[in-house]
């Protein structure tokens, strides 16, 4: 299967469920987020963090508490849009 076709299938799959990820308790408050916070907090403040497959931004939001700048990337534009809107709502200004 061609790479572009695979990317498009991923985008189609996740654009349909993007809005549900923001309020999903599994994604919004999982033990993995606490673990990430503890791991990052244990080290000198990183200046930059990259969150690949950020989804609606839950990991990026955690990282933003410890890092000067966070870049969140997701293949699905709808996921990125929701993450950007939520970062604005939370007044998090160090996430791109």
PDB file of N, CA, C and O in Angstrom:
ATOM      1  N   UNK A   1       0.851  -1.172   0.000  1.00  0.00           N
ATOM      2  CA  UNK A   1       0.000   0.000   0.000  1.00  0.00           C
ATOM      3  C   UNK A   1       0.900   1.239   0.000  1.00  0.00           C
ATOM      4  O   UNK A   1       1.878   1.294   0.746  1.00  0.00           O
ATOM      5  N   UNK A   2       0.583   2.210  -0.813  1.00  0.00           N
ATOM      6  CA  UNK A   2       1.379   3.421  -0.936  1.00  0.00           C
ATOM      7  C   UNK A   2       1.339   4.218   0.362  1.00  0.00           C
ATOM      8  O   UNK A   2       0.330   4.231   1.067  1.00  0.00           O
ATOM      9  N   UNK A   3       2.433   4.871   0.661  1.00  0.00           N
ATOM     10  CA  UNK A   3       2.573   5.647   1.895  1.00  0.00           C
ATOM     11  C   UNK A   3       1.477   6.713   2.021  1.00  0.00           C
ATOM     12  O   UNK A   3       0.902   6.886   3.096  1.00  0.00           O
ATOM     13  N   UNK A   4       1.191   7.419   0.940  1.00  0.00           N
ATOM     14  CA  UNK A   4       0.150   8.452   0.977  1.00  0.00           C
ATOM     15  C   UNK A   4      -1.214   7.848   1.289  1.00  0.00           C
ATOM     16  O   UNK A   4      -2.012   8.448   2.009  1.00  0.00           O
ATOM     17  N   UNK A   5      -1.478   6.679   0.757  1.00  0.00           N
ATOM     18  CA  UNK A   5      -2.759   6.017   1.002  1.00  0.00           C
ATOM     19  C   UNK A   5      -2.876   5.616   2.470  1.00  0.00           C
ATOM     20  O   UNK A   5      -3.948   5.743   3.061  1.00  0.00           O
ATOM     21  N   UNK A   6      -1.795   5.138   3.059  1.00  0.00           N
ATOM     22  CA  UNK A   6      -1.801   4.763   4.475  1.00  0.00           C
ATOM     23  C   UNK A   6      -2.049   6.001   5.332  1.00  0.00           C
ATOM     24  O   UNK A   6      -2.855   5.961   6.262  1.00  0.00           O
ATOM     25  N   UNK A   7      -1.367   7.089   5.027  1.00  0.00           N
ATOM     26  CA  UNK A   7      -1.565   8.326   5.787  1.00  0.00           C
ATOM     27  C   UNK A   7      -3.018   8.783   5.709  1.00  0.00           C
ATOM     28  O   UNK A   7      -3.604   9.197   6.710  1.00  0.00           O
ATOM     29  N   UNK A   8      -3.586   8.705   4.527  1.00  0.00           N
ATOM     30  CA  UNK A   8      -4.974   9.136   4.349  1.00  0.00           C
ATOM     31  C   UNK A   8      -5.929   8.245   5.144  1.00  0.00           C
ATOM     32  O   UNK A   8      -6.902   8.739   5.715  1.00  0.00           O
ATOM     33  N   UNK A   9      -5.664   6.955   5.185  1.00  0.00           N
ATOM     34  CA  UNK A   9      -6.514   6.047   5.964  1.00  0.00           C
ATOM     35  C   UNK A   9      -6.434   6.381   7.453  1.00  0.00           C
ATOM     36  O   UNK A   9      -7.447   6.374   8.152  1.00  0.00           O
ATOM     37  N   UNK A  10      -5.235   6.670   7.928  1.00  0.00           N
ATOM     38  CA  UNK A  10      -5.067   7.052   9.331  1.00  0.00           C
ATOM     39  C   UNK A  10      -5.844   8.337   9.610  1.00  0.00           C
ATOM     40  O   UNK A  10      -6.570   8.424  10.600  1.00  0.00           O
ATOM     41  N   UNK A  11      -5.690   9.319   8.748  1.00  0.00           N
ATOM     42  CA  UNK A  11      -6.403  10.580   8.930  1.00  0.00           C
ATOM     43  C   UNK A  11      -7.914  10.368   8.949  1.00  0.00           C
ATOM     44  O   UNK A  11      -8.606  10.937   9.793  1.00  0.00           O
ATOM     45  N   UNK A  12      -8.425   9.569   8.044  1.00  0.00           N
ATOM     46  CA  UNK A  12      -9.863   9.310   8.000  1.00  0.00           C
ATOM     47  C   UNK A  12     -10.349   8.623   9.265  1.00  0.00           C
ATOM     48  O   UNK A  12     -11.412   8.953   9.791  1.00  0.00           O
ATOM     49  N   UNK A  13      -9.575   7.675   9.745  1.00  0.00           N
ATOM     50  CA  UNK A  13      -9.964   6.947  10.951  1.00  0.00           C
ATOM     51  C   UNK A  13     -10.045   7.892  12.149  1.00  0.00           C
ATOM     52  O   UNK A  13     -11.019   7.860  12.902  1.00  0.00           O
ATOM     53  N   UNK A  14      -9.025   8.729  12.326  1.00  0.00           N
ATOM     54  CA  UNK A  14      -8.972   9.550  13.525  1.00  0.00           C
ATOM     55  C   UNK A  14      -9.766  10.844  13.422  1.00  0.00           C
ATOM     56  O   UNK A  14     -10.145  11.403  14.451  1.00  0.00           O
ATOM     57  N   UNK A  15     -10.030  11.335  12.227  1.00  0.00           N
ATOM     58  CA  UNK A  15     -10.840  12.550  12.131  1.00  0.00           C
ATOM     59  C   UNK A  15     -12.266  12.285  12.591  1.00  0.00           C
ATOM     60  O   UNK A  15     -12.935  13.192  13.084  1.00  0.00           O
ATOM     61  N   UNK A  16     -12.728  11.073  12.438  1.00  0.00           N
ATOM     62  CA  UNK A  16     -14.084  10.721  12.854  1.00  0.00           C
ATOM     63  C   UNK A  16     -14.238  10.680  14.371  1.00  0.00           C
ATOM     64  O   UNK A  16     -15.330  10.897  14.899  1.00  0.00           O
ATOM     65  N   UNK A  17     -13.148  10.404  15.061  1.00  0.00           N
ATOM     66  CA  UNK A  17     -13.236  10.273  16.516  1.00  0.00           C
ATOM     67  C   UNK A  17     -12.457  11.345  17.266  1.00  0.00           C
ATOM     68  O   UNK A  17     -12.300  11.249  18.483  1.00  0.00           O
ATOM     69  N   UNK A  18     -11.972  12.353  16.572  1.00  0.00           N
ATOM     70  CA  UNK A  18     -11.110  13.363  17.189  1.00  0.00           C
ATOM     71  C   UNK A  18     -11.753  14.042  18.389  1.00  0.00           C
ATOM     72  O   UNK A  18     -11.110  14.193  19.428  1.00  0.00           O
ATOM     73  N   UNK A  19     -12.989  14.447  18.267  1.00  0.00           N
ATOM     74  CA  UNK A  19     -13.630  15.177  19.363  1.00  0.00           C
ATOM     75  C   UNK A  19     -13.771  14.328  20.625  1.00  0.00           C
ATOM     76  O   UNK A  19     -13.774  14.871  21.729  1.00  0.00           O
ATOM     77  N   UNK A  20     -13.885  13.040  20.488  1.00  0.00           N
ATOM     78  CA  UNK A  20     -14.007  12.162  21.651  1.00  0.00           C
ATOM     79  C   UNK A  20     -12.728  12.012  22.449  1.00  0.00           C
ATOM     80  O   UNK A  20     -12.777  11.695  23.638  1.00  0.00           O
ATOM     81  N   UNK A  21     -11.592  12.232  21.823  1.00  0.00           N
ATOM     82  CA  UNK A  21     -10.319  12.067  22.516  1.00  0.00           C
ATOM     83  C   UNK A  21     -10.093  13.122  23.593  1.00  0.00           C
ATOM     84  O   UNK A  21      -9.492  12.829  24.627  1.00  0.00           O
ATOM     85  N   UNK A  22     -10.562  14.330  23.366  1.00  0.00           N
ATOM     86  CA  UNK A  22     -10.324  15.406  24.317  1.00  0.00           C
ATOM     87  C   UNK A  22     -10.905  15.084  25.687  1.00  0.00           C
ATOM     88  O   UNK A  22     -10.259  15.333  26.705  1.00  0.00           O
ATOM     89  N   UNK A  23     -12.105  14.539  25.726  1.00  0.00           N
ATOM     90  CA  UNK A  23     -12.779  14.267  26.994  1.00  0.00           C
ATOM     91  C   UNK A  23     -12.704  12.808  27.435  1.00  0.00           C
ATOM     92  O   UNK A  23     -13.334  12.425  28.421  1.00  0.00           O
ATOM     93  N   UNK A  24     -11.953  12.009  26.725  1.00  0.00           N
ATOM     94  CA  UNK A  24     -11.802  10.605  27.068  1.00  0.00           C
ATOM     95  C   UNK A  24     -10.972  10.468  28.347  1.00  0.00           C
ATOM     96  O   UNK A  24      -9.835  10.934  28.407  1.00  0.00           O
ATOM     97  N   UNK A  25     -11.545   9.829  29.360  1.00  0.00           N
ATOM     98  CA  UNK A  25     -10.816   9.680  30.628  1.00  0.00           C
ATOM     99  C   UNK A  25      -9.553   8.836  30.455  1.00  0.00           C
ATOM    100  O   UNK A  25      -8.570   9.035  31.168  1.00  0.00           O
ATOM    101  N   UNK A  26      -9.578   7.918  29.531  1.00  0.00           N
ATOM    102  CA  UNK A  26      -8.394   7.087  29.279  1.00  0.00           C
ATOM    103  C   UNK A  26      -7.244   7.945  28.770  1.00  0.00           C
ATOM    104  O   UNK A  26      -6.097   7.753  29.174  1.00  0.00           O
ATOM    105  N   UNK A  27      -7.546   8.885  27.892  1.00  0.00           N
ATOM    106  CA  UNK A  27      -6.505   9.716  27.305  1.00  0.00           C
ATOM    107  C   UNK A  27      -6.191  10.947  28.159  1.00  0.00           C
ATOM    108  O   UNK A  27      -5.047  11.401  28.182  1.00  0.00           O
ATOM    109  N   UNK A  28      -7.172  11.484  28.847  1.00  0.00           N
ATOM    110  CA  UNK A  28      -7.007  12.742  29.564  1.00  0.00           C
ATOM    111  C   UNK A  28      -6.397  12.603  30.951  1.00  0.00           C
ATOM    112  O   UNK A  28      -5.860  13.577  31.477  1.00  0.00           O
ATOM    113  N   UNK A  29      -6.461  11.430  31.554  1.00  0.00           N
ATOM    114  CA  UNK A  29      -5.985  11.318  32.932  1.00  0.00           C
ATOM    115  C   UNK A  29      -5.395   9.943  33.238  1.00  0.00           C
ATOM    116  O   UNK A  29      -5.520   9.441  34.355  1.00  0.00           O
ATOM    117  N   UNK A  30      -4.773   9.358  32.272  1.00  0.00           N
ATOM    118  CA  UNK A  30      -4.193   8.036  32.487  1.00  0.00           C
ATOM    119  C   UNK A  30      -2.938   8.065  33.344  1.00  0.00           C
ATOM    120  O   UNK A  30      -2.298   9.107  33.485  1.00  0.00           O
ATOM    121  N   UNK A  31      -2.596   6.941  33.903  1.00  0.00           N
ATOM    122  CA  UNK A  31      -1.394   6.817  34.729  1.00  0.00           C
ATOM    123  C   UNK A  31      -0.141   7.152  33.932  1.00  0.00           C
ATOM    124  O   UNK A  31       0.866   7.572  34.503  1.00  0.00           O
ATOM    125  N   UNK A  32      -0.198   6.970  32.622  1.00  0.00           N
ATOM    126  CA  UNK A  32       0.966   7.288  31.794  1.00  0.00           C
ATOM    127  C   UNK A  32       1.297   8.775  31.852  1.00  0.00           C
ATOM    128  O   UNK A  32       2.471   9.138  31.778  1.00  0.00           O
ATOM    129  N   UNK A  33       0.304   9.641  31.982  1.00  0.00           N
ATOM    130  CA  UNK A  33       0.569  11.075  32.075  1.00  0.00           C
ATOM    131  C   UNK A  33       1.267  11.417  33.383  1.00  0.00           C
ATOM    132  O   UNK A  33       2.160  12.263  33.404  1.00  0.00           O
ATOM    133  N   UNK A  34       0.872  10.773  34.473  1.00  0.00           N
ATOM    134  CA  UNK A  34       1.559  10.969  35.752  1.00  0.00           C
ATOM    135  C   UNK A  34       3.004  10.497  35.656  1.00  0.00           C
ATOM    136  O   UNK A  34       3.911  11.153  36.168  1.00  0.00           O
ATOM    137  N   UNK A  35       3.217   9.366  35.001  1.00  0.00           N
ATOM    138  CA  UNK A  35       4.566   8.828  34.831  1.00  0.00           C
ATOM    139  C   UNK A  35       5.422   9.795  34.017  1.00  0.00           C
ATOM    140  O   UNK A  35       6.569  10.063  34.376  1.00  0.00           O
ATOM    141  N   UNK A  36       4.872  10.319  32.927  1.00  0.00           N
ATOM    142  CA  UNK A  36       5.612  11.281  32.094  1.00  0.00           C
ATOM    143  C   UNK A  36       5.981  12.507  32.921  1.00  0.00           C
ATOM    144  O   UNK A  36       7.119  12.973  32.858  1.00  0.00           O
ATOM    145  N   UNK A  37       5.042  13.029  33.689  1.00  0.00           N
ATOM    146  CA  UNK A  37       5.317  14.205  34.519  1.00  0.00           C
ATOM    147  C   UNK A  37       6.452  13.940  35.493  1.00  0.00           C
ATOM    148  O   UNK A  37       7.341  14.778  35.649  1.00  0.00           O
ATOM    149  N   UNK A  38       6.435  12.786  36.152  1.00  0.00           N
ATOM    150  CA  UNK A  38       7.488  12.451  37.107  1.00  0.00           C
ATOM    151  C   UNK A  38       8.843  12.301  36.423  1.00  0.00           C
ATOM    152  O   UNK A  38       9.859  12.753  36.950  1.00  0.00           O
ATOM    153  N   UNK A  39       8.861  11.673  35.264  1.00  0.00           N
ATOM    154  CA  UNK A  39      10.114  11.483  34.526  1.00  0.00           C
ATOM    155  C   UNK A  39      10.712  12.820  34.073  1.00  0.00           C
ATOM    156  O   UNK A  39      11.913  13.049  34.212  1.00  0.00           O
ATOM    157  N   UNK A  40       9.882  13.676  33.544  1.00  0.00           N
ATOM    158  CA  UNK A  40      10.379  14.965  33.052  1.00  0.00           C
ATOM    159  C   UNK A  40      10.774  15.861  34.220  1.00  0.00           C
ATOM    160  O   UNK A  40      11.784  16.560  34.147  1.00  0.00           O
ATOM    161  N   UNK A  41      10.001  15.847  35.281  1.00  0.00           N
ATOM    162  CA  UNK A  41      10.285  16.673  36.454  1.00  0.00           C
ATOM    163  C   UNK A  41      11.603  16.287  37.120  1.00  0.00           C
ATOM    164  O   UNK A  41      12.251  17.129  37.740  1.00  0.00           O
ATOM    165  N   UNK A  42      11.997  15.042  36.998  1.00  0.00           N
ATOM    166  CA  UNK A  42      13.215  14.543  37.638  1.00  0.00           C
ATOM    167  C   UNK A  42      14.498  15.031  36.963  1.00  0.00           C
ATOM    168  O   UNK A  42      15.592  14.815  37.483  1.00  0.00           O
ATOM    169  N   UNK A  43      14.371  15.678  35.823  1.00  0.00           N
ATOM    170  CA  UNK A  43      15.533  16.145  35.071  1.00  0.00           C
ATOM    171  C   UNK A  43      15.525  17.663  34.994  1.00  0.00           C
ATOM    172  O   UNK A  43      14.482  18.294  35.159  1.00  0.00           O
ATOM    173  N   UNK A  44      16.690  18.245  34.743  1.00  0.00           N
ATOM    174  CA  UNK A  44      16.699  19.704  34.567  1.00  0.00           C
ATOM    175  C   UNK A  44      15.704  20.093  33.475  1.00  0.00           C
ATOM    176  O   UNK A  44      15.518  19.360  32.504  1.00  0.00           O
ATOM    177  N   UNK A  45      15.080  21.227  33.639  1.00  0.00           N
ATOM    178  CA  UNK A  45      14.040  21.665  32.701  1.00  0.00           C
ATOM    179  C   UNK A  45      14.517  21.617  31.258  1.00  0.00           C
ATOM    180  O   UNK A  45      15.394  22.383  30.860  1.00  0.00           O
ATOM    181  N   UNK A  46      13.937  20.714  30.479  1.00  0.00           N
ATOM    182  CA  UNK A  46      14.291  20.682  29.056  1.00  0.00           C
ATOM    183  C   UNK A  46      13.773  21.941  28.371  1.00  0.00           C
ATOM    184  O   UNK A  46      12.716  22.460  28.730  1.00  0.00           O
ATOM    185  N   UNK A  47      14.511  22.423  27.397  1.00  0.00           N
ATOM    186  CA  UNK A  47      14.047  23.617  26.707  1.00  0.00           C
ATOM    187  C   UNK A  47      13.027  23.277  25.630  1.00  0.00           C
ATOM    188  O   UNK A  47      12.223  24.127  25.245  1.00  0.00           O
ATOM    189  N   UNK A  48      13.054  22.037  25.140  1.00  0.00           N
ATOM    190  CA  UNK A  48      12.165  21.671  24.047  1.00  0.00           C
ATOM    191  C   UNK A  48      11.708  20.227  24.198  1.00  0.00           C
ATOM    192  O   UNK A  48      12.494  19.341  24.533  1.00  0.00           O
ATOM    193  N   UNK A  49      10.421  20.008  23.945  1.00  0.00           N
ATOM    194  CA  UNK A  49       9.884  18.646  23.915  1.00  0.00           C
ATOM    195  C   UNK A  49       9.087  18.493  22.628  1.00  0.00           C
ATOM    196  O   UNK A  49       8.412  19.423  22.188  1.00  0.00           O
ATOM    197  N   UNK A  50       9.170  17.327  22.041  1.00  0.00           N
ATOM    198  CA  UNK A  50       8.428  17.008  20.831  1.00  0.00           C
ATOM    199  C   UNK A  50       7.461  15.882  21.149  1.00  0.00           C
ATOM    200  O   UNK A  50       7.870  14.804  21.580  1.00  0.00           O
ATOM    201  N   UNK A  51       6.182  16.134  20.938  1.00  0.00           N
ATOM    202  CA  UNK A  51       5.139  15.138  21.186  1.00  0.00           C
ATOM    203  C   UNK A  51       4.595  14.677  19.839  1.00  0.00           C
ATOM    204  O   UNK A  51       3.725  15.319  19.251  1.00  0.00           O
ATOM    205  N   UNK A  52       5.117  13.566  19.370  1.00  0.00           N
ATOM    206  CA  UNK A  52       4.654  13.001  18.107  1.00  0.00           C
ATOM    207  C   UNK A  52       3.382  12.208  18.344  1.00  0.00           C
ATOM    208  O   UNK A  52       3.255  11.512  19.351  1.00  0.00           O
ATOM    209  N   UNK A  53       2.444  12.312  17.419  1.00  0.00           N
ATOM    210  CA  UNK A  53       1.116  11.702  17.550  1.00  0.00           C
ATOM    211  C   UNK A  53       0.425  12.278  18.787  1.00  0.00           C
ATOM    212  O   UNK A  53      -0.100  11.541  19.621  1.00  0.00           O
ATOM    213  N   UNK A  54       0.437  13.589  18.888  1.00  0.00           N
ATOM    214  CA  UNK A  54      -0.095  14.294  20.054  1.00  0.00           C
ATOM    215  C   UNK A  54      -1.587  14.094  20.265  1.00  0.00           C
ATOM    216  O   UNK A  54      -2.088  14.288  21.372  1.00  0.00           O
ATOM    217  N   UNK A  55      -2.299  13.710  19.219  1.00  0.00           N
ATOM    218  CA  UNK A  55      -3.749  13.563  19.371  1.00  0.00           C
ATOM    219  C   UNK A  55      -4.351  14.897  19.742  1.00  0.00           C
ATOM    220  O   UNK A  55      -4.106  15.895  19.064  1.00  0.00           O
ATOM    221  N   UNK A  56      -5.128  14.935  20.799  1.00  0.00           N
ATOM    222  CA  UNK A  56      -5.733  16.197  21.227  1.00  0.00           C
ATOM    223  C   UNK A  56      -4.900  16.909  22.280  1.00  0.00           C
ATOM    224  O   UNK A  56      -5.388  17.833  22.931  1.00  0.00           O
ATOM    225  N   UNK A  57      -3.651  16.495  22.457  1.00  0.00           N
ATOM    226  CA  UNK A  57      -2.679  17.272  23.213  1.00  0.00           C
ATOM    227  C   UNK A  57      -2.452  16.949  24.672  1.00  0.00           C
ATOM    228  O   UNK A  57      -1.748  17.700  25.346  1.00  0.00           O
ATOM    229  N   UNK A  58      -3.006  15.878  25.192  1.00  0.00           N
ATOM    230  CA  UNK A  58      -2.880  15.614  26.625  1.00  0.00           C
ATOM    231  C   UNK A  58      -1.426  15.495  27.084  1.00  0.00           C
ATOM    232  O   UNK A  58      -1.062  16.044  28.124  1.00  0.00           O
ATOM    233  N   UNK A  59      -0.609  14.799  26.336  1.00  0.00           N
ATOM    234  CA  UNK A  59       0.801  14.673  26.710  1.00  0.00           C
ATOM    235  C   UNK A  59       1.503  16.016  26.578  1.00  0.00           C
ATOM    236  O   UNK A  59       2.308  16.383  27.434  1.00  0.00           O
ATOM    237  N   UNK A  60       1.205  16.747  25.522  1.00  0.00           N
ATOM    238  CA  UNK A  60       1.807  18.072  25.338  1.00  0.00           C
ATOM    239  C   UNK A  60       1.447  19.003  26.495  1.00  0.00           C
ATOM    240  O   UNK A  60       2.282  19.793  26.934  1.00  0.00           O
ATOM    241  N   UNK A  61       0.215  18.917  26.990  1.00  0.00           N
ATOM    242  CA  UNK A  61      -0.198  19.764  28.114  1.00  0.00           C
ATOM    243  C   UNK A  61       0.632  19.452  29.357  1.00  0.00           C
ATOM    244  O   UNK A  61       1.041  20.363  30.077  1.00  0.00           O
ATOM    245  N   UNK A  62       0.880  18.170  29.608  1.00  0.00           N
ATOM    246  CA  UNK A  62       1.717  17.784  30.747  1.00  0.00           C
ATOM    247  C   UNK A  62       3.143  18.304  30.544  1.00  0.00           C
ATOM    248  O   UNK A  62       3.724  18.903  31.449  1.00  0.00           O
ATOM    249  N   UNK A  63       3.696  18.074  29.366  1.00  0.00           N
ATOM    250  CA  UNK A  63       5.058  18.516  29.087  1.00  0.00           C
ATOM    251  C   UNK A  63       5.208  20.028  29.214  1.00  0.00           C
ATOM    252  O   UNK A  63       6.271  20.515  29.598  1.00  0.00           O
ATOM    253  N   UNK A  64       4.163  20.763  28.898  1.00  0.00           N
ATOM    254  CA  UNK A  64       4.238  22.228  28.931  1.00  0.00           C
ATOM    255  C   UNK A  64       4.484  22.774  30.334  1.00  0.00           C
ATOM    256  O   UNK A  64       4.934  23.909  30.487  1.00  0.00           O
ATOM    257  N   UNK A  65       4.195  21.979  31.350  1.00  0.00           N
ATOM    258  CA  UNK A  65       4.442  22.410  32.732  1.00  0.00           C
ATOM    259  C   UNK A  65       5.927  22.391  33.078  1.00  0.00           C
ATOM    260  O   UNK A  65       6.352  23.049  34.027  1.00  0.00           O
ATOM    261  N   UNK A  66       6.718  21.640  32.314  1.00  0.00           N
ATOM    262  CA  UNK A  66       8.120  21.455  32.654  1.00  0.00           C
ATOM    263  C   UNK A  66       9.087  21.956  31.586  1.00  0.00           C
ATOM    264  O   UNK A  66      10.261  22.184  31.881  1.00  0.00           O
ATOM    265  N   UNK A  67       8.629  22.128  30.382  1.00  0.00           N
ATOM    266  CA  UNK A  67       9.489  22.485  29.254  1.00  0.00           C
ATOM    267  C   UNK A  67       9.193  23.915  28.810  1.00  0.00           C
ATOM    268  O   UNK A  67       8.061  24.392  28.888  1.00  0.00           O
ATOM    269  N   UNK A  68      10.238  24.578  28.344  1.00  0.00           N
ATOM    270  CA  UNK A  68      10.028  25.948  27.871  1.00  0.00           C
ATOM    271  C   UNK A  68       9.160  25.989  26.623  1.00  0.00           C
ATOM    272  O   UNK A  68       8.368  26.914  26.441  1.00  0.00           O
ATOM    273  N   UNK A  69       9.309  24.983  25.761  1.00  0.00           N
ATOM    274  CA  UNK A  69       8.527  24.937  24.520  1.00  0.00           C
ATOM    275  C   UNK A  69       8.187  23.487  24.202  1.00  0.00           C
ATOM    276  O   UNK A  69       9.013  22.591  24.373  1.00  0.00           O
ATOM    277  N   UNK A  70       6.965  23.271  23.737  1.00  0.00           N
ATOM    278  CA  UNK A  70       6.504  21.941  23.341  1.00  0.00           C
ATOM    279  C   UNK A  70       5.954  22.040  21.920  1.00  0.00           C
ATOM    280  O   UNK A  70       5.170  22.934  21.601  1.00  0.00           O
ATOM    281  N   UNK A  71       6.374  21.123  21.096  1.00  0.00           N
ATOM    282  CA  UNK A  71       5.822  21.015  19.749  1.00  0.00           C
ATOM    283  C   UNK A  71       5.009  19.733  19.710  1.00  0.00           C
ATOM    284  O   UNK A  71       5.533  18.645  19.949  1.00  0.00           O
ATOM    285  N   UNK A  72       3.733  19.867  19.411  1.00  0.00           N
ATOM    286  CA  UNK A  72       2.859  18.708  19.277  1.00  0.00           C
ATOM    287  C   UNK A  72       2.531  18.499  17.813  1.00  0.00           C
ATOM    288  O   UNK A  72       2.086  19.424  17.133  1.00  0.00           O
ATOM    289  N   UNK A  73       2.746  17.302  17.330  1.00  0.00           N
ATOM    290  CA  UNK A  73       2.435  17.005  15.926  1.00  0.00           C
ATOM    291  C   UNK A  73       1.533  15.787  15.852  1.00  0.00           C
ATOM    292  O   UNK A  73       1.714  14.810  16.579  1.00  0.00           O
ATOM    293  N   UNK A  74       0.573  15.865  14.971  1.00  0.00           N
ATOM    294  CA  UNK A  74      -0.286  14.733  14.697  1.00  0.00           C
ATOM    295  C   UNK A  74      -0.595  14.720  13.211  1.00  0.00           C
ATOM    296  O   UNK A  74      -0.730  15.774  12.590  1.00  0.00           O
ATOM    297  N   UNK A  75      -0.705  13.545  12.650  1.00  0.00           N
ATOM    298  CA  UNK A  75      -0.991  13.385  11.233  1.00  0.00           C
ATOM    299  C   UNK A  75      -2.386  13.888  10.862  1.00  0.00           C
ATOM    300  O   UNK A  75      -2.627  14.269   9.717  1.00  0.00           O
ATOM    301  N   UNK A  76      -3.293  13.888  11.821  1.00  0.00           N
ATOM    302  CA  UNK A  76      -4.683  14.243  11.566  1.00  0.00           C
ATOM    303  C   UNK A  76      -4.941  15.708  11.933  1.00  0.00           C
ATOM    304  O   UNK A  76      -4.844  16.077  13.103  1.00  0.00           O
ATOM    305  N   UNK A  77      -5.265  16.538  10.950  1.00  0.00           N
ATOM    306  CA  UNK A  77      -5.484  17.965  11.211  1.00  0.00           C
ATOM    307  C   UNK A  77      -6.552  18.236  12.270  1.00  0.00           C
ATOM    308  O   UNK A  77      -6.406  19.169  13.060  1.00  0.00           O
ATOM    309  N   UNK A  78      -7.615  17.445  12.301  1.00  0.00           N
ATOM    310  CA  UNK A  78      -8.672  17.651  13.291  1.00  0.00           C
ATOM    311  C   UNK A  78      -8.137  17.482  14.713  1.00  0.00           C
ATOM    312  O   UNK A  78      -8.538  18.216  15.616  1.00  0.00           O
ATOM    313  N   UNK A  79      -7.248  16.536  14.915  1.00  0.00           N
ATOM    314  CA  UNK A  79      -6.638  16.338  16.235  1.00  0.00           C
ATOM    315  C   UNK A  79      -5.804  17.564  16.605  1.00  0.00           C
ATOM    316  O   UNK A  79      -5.902  18.069  17.723  1.00  0.00           O
ATOM    317  N   UNK A  80      -4.992  18.037  15.677  1.00  0.00           N
ATOM    318  CA  UNK A  80      -4.157  19.212  15.942  1.00  0.00           C
ATOM    319  C   UNK A  80      -5.019  20.434  16.253  1.00  0.00           C
ATOM    320  O   UNK A  80      -4.696  21.210  17.152  1.00  0.00           O
ATOM    321  N   UNK A  81      -6.113  20.606  15.515  1.00  0.00           N
ATOM    322  CA  UNK A  81      -6.992  21.751  15.745  1.00  0.00           C
ATOM    323  C   UNK A  81      -7.595  21.719  17.146  1.00  0.00           C
ATOM    324  O   UNK A  81      -7.640  22.740  17.833  1.00  0.00           O
ATOM    325  N   UNK A  82      -8.047  20.565  17.557  1.00  0.00           N
ATOM    326  CA  UNK A  82      -8.624  20.426  18.898  1.00  0.00           C
ATOM    327  C   UNK A  82      -7.563  20.700  19.963  1.00  0.00           C
ATOM    328  O   UNK A  82      -7.837  21.380  20.952  1.00  0.00           O
ATOM    329  N   UNK A  83      -6.362  20.176  19.767  1.00  0.00           N
ATOM    330  CA  UNK A  83      -5.271  20.416  20.724  1.00  0.00           C
ATOM    331  C   UNK A  83      -4.959  21.907  20.819  1.00  0.00           C
ATOM    332  O   UNK A  83      -4.773  22.430  21.918  1.00  0.00           O
ATOM    333  N   UNK A  84      -4.900  22.585  19.697  1.00  0.00           N
ATOM    334  CA  UNK A  84      -4.609  24.027  19.699  1.00  0.00           C
ATOM    335  C   UNK A  84      -5.713  24.804  20.405  1.00  0.00           C
ATOM    336  O   UNK A  84      -5.430  25.713  21.185  1.00  0.00           O
ATOM    337  N   UNK A  85      -6.957  24.457  20.139  1.00  0.00           N
ATOM    338  CA  UNK A  85      -8.078  25.132  20.801  1.00  0.00           C
ATOM    339  C   UNK A  85      -8.039  24.919  22.313  1.00  0.00           C
ATOM    340  O   UNK A  85      -8.264  25.849  23.088  1.00  0.00           O
ATOM    341  N   UNK A  86      -7.750  23.684  22.722  1.00  0.00           N
ATOM    342  CA  UNK A  86      -7.710  23.380  24.153  1.00  0.00           C
ATOM    343  C   UNK A  86      -6.532  24.070  24.831  1.00  0.00           C
ATOM    344  O   UNK A  86      -6.664  24.533  25.964  1.00  0.00           O
ATOM    345  N   UNK A  87      -5.389  24.149  24.165  1.00  0.00           N
ATOM    346  CA  UNK A  87      -4.241  24.875  24.726  1.00  0.00           C
ATOM    347  C   UNK A  87      -4.621  26.340  24.938  1.00  0.00           C
ATOM    348  O   UNK A  87      -4.267  26.933  25.957  1.00  0.00           O
ATOM    349  N   UNK A  88      -5.331  26.915  23.989  1.00  0.00           N
ATOM    350  CA  UNK A  88      -5.796  28.289  24.136  1.00  0.00           C
ATOM    351  C   UNK A  88      -6.776  28.437  25.283  1.00  0.00           C
ATOM    352  O   UNK A  88      -6.694  29.387  26.062  1.00  0.00           O
ATOM    353  N   UNK A  89      -7.704  27.495  25.386  1.00  0.00           N
ATOM    354  CA  UNK A  89      -8.684  27.550  26.474  1.00  0.00           C
ATOM    355  C   UNK A  89      -8.006  27.470  27.830  1.00  0.00           C
ATOM    356  O   UNK A  89      -8.421  28.128  28.784  1.00  0.00           O
ATOM    357  N   UNK A  90      -6.955  26.655  27.906  1.00  0.00           N
ATOM    358  CA  UNK A  90      -6.207  26.495  29.158  1.00  0.00           C
ATOM    359  C   UNK A  90      -5.159  27.588  29.360  1.00  0.00           C
ATOM    360  O   UNK A  90      -4.475  27.623  30.383  1.00  0.00           O
ATOM    361  N   UNK A  91      -5.042  28.473  28.383  1.00  0.00           N
ATOM    362  CA  UNK A  91      -4.064  29.554  28.417  1.00  0.00           C
ATOM    363  C   UNK A  91      -2.637  29.040  28.503  1.00  0.00           C
ATOM    364  O   UNK A  91      -1.805  29.593  29.223  1.00  0.00           O
ATOM    365  N   UNK A  92      -2.368  27.977  27.761  1.00  0.00           N
ATOM    366  CA  UNK A  92      -1.013  27.419  27.649  1.00  0.00           C
ATOM    367  C   UNK A  92      -0.395  28.040  26.406  1.00  0.00           C
ATOM    368  O   UNK A  92      -0.845  27.789  25.288  1.00  0.00           O
ATOM    369  N   UNK A  93       0.629  28.843  26.604  1.00  0.00           N
ATOM    370  CA  UNK A  93       1.182  29.566  25.466  1.00  0.00           C
ATOM    371  C   UNK A  93       2.548  29.068  24.998  1.00  0.00           C
ATOM    372  O   UNK A  93       3.169  29.693  24.138  1.00  0.00           O
ATOM    373  N   UNK A  94       3.019  27.963  25.547  1.00  0.00           N
ATOM    374  CA  UNK A  94       4.318  27.448  25.120  1.00  0.00           C
ATOM    375  C   UNK A  94       4.198  26.170  24.278  1.00  0.00           C
ATOM    376  O   UNK A  94       5.159  25.410  24.154  1.00  0.00           O
ATOM    377  N   UNK A  95       3.021  25.942  23.707  1.00  0.00           N
ATOM    378  CA  UNK A  95       2.804  24.788  22.836  1.00  0.00           C
ATOM    379  C   UNK A  95       2.556  25.283  21.421  1.00  0.00           C
ATOM    380  O   UNK A  95       1.766  26.197  21.188  1.00  0.00           O
ATOM    381  N   UNK A  96       3.246  24.659  20.494  1.00  0.00           N
ATOM    382  CA  UNK A  96       3.028  24.905  19.062  1.00  0.00           C
ATOM    383  C   UNK A  96       2.474  23.652  18.465  1.00  0.00           C
ATOM    384  O   UNK A  96       2.205  23.606  17.264  1.00  0.00           O
TER     385      UNK A  96
END
